[in-house]
Amino acid sequence: MKAKDASTYAIILQTLKSDPTLQPSARSSVQKIRCSAVQCCGALVLQIKKNVDNSSELGAELGKVLSDTATASTLHHTTMIEIRDLDECATKEEIAEALGTSLGARGLNKKVVRTLRKAYAGTQVAVSALPDDLATKALELGHIRIGWVNYRIRGREHAPHCYSCWSPSH
């Protein structure tokens, strides 16, 4: 959560703790409360337990409670996978569509495919960030059909994230 105006994070946290509608869901979901460094992005971070399914609902509830004082956003655990030896005609849209079809998650947008780079002998390598459950399903499959050909899938080390606010890519 990031403050919109001059309110301090202590006031925001006090507002959250005093709201009766948040008590049952937040008490069972939140693992830690941290204030990140001001020089980075200055945010209040509520770290959610790993096996909690309602994190986006909790984020929406927090947004309703703090509508005028702060903005709430949710970050999800993701796993990076690599799809290797793609032909040179493969596109991000085609890869995202094939991932959605084979993993049973229709409607994945092309943003799940982070990079598509050239490799040796006219092939390409795609790096994709998927939610943990979909990534484990993809890694169990080991191969994915994109167009006419089956391609290898393997795990990749996750992208670095900010140690202050846990947000990726900054």
Beta strands, then each sheet from edge to edge (+ up, - down):
strand 1: 2-3
strand 2: 30-35
strand 3: 44-48
strand 4: 70-71
strand 5: 78-87
strand 6: 113-118
strand 7: 123-131
strand 8: 143-146
strand 9: 149-156
sheet 1: 1+ 4-
sheet 2: 2+ 3-
sheet 3: 6+ 7- 5+ 9- 8+
end
